């Protein structure tokens, strides 16, 4: 999925370093660069921490243990709607572009 997301945005995929790299630490001082991107593309002036809350991304993707989830209980309770993962990402990216949040 990361390769597809990178291709969508036209950026190269970074190789996996073999260990976790929390984004909250790695990107803690990116506000200045984000301001340049905002200006270049005429985006809304939301701070990068609002656009991409690194701590939240780290909770989802920077786990040191394997996480297995199951949608079975939700299905039994009647939550039967389904959305293709890739289509959900594209829909979100398009909405964020329309709202001038991302380039």
URRA-V505533 format. One line per field, one symbol per residue. psi: psi as a letter, one per 20 degrees, with the letter a starting at -180 (. if undefined). burial: 1 if it has 24 or more other ideal C-beta (glycine too) atoms within 12 Angstrom, else 0. A space follows every 10 residues. Layout:
psi = ???
burial = ???
//
This chain:
psi = hhggggggik qqpqqpijrq nphhghkhlj ggghhggggg jlrqkpqhhh gnnhhgghgh ilqiqqopqp igggghjjni qqppgghggg ggggghghjk hq.
burial = 0000000000 0000000000 0000000000 0001001100 0010000100 1101000000 0000000000 0000000000 0000000000 0000000000 110
//
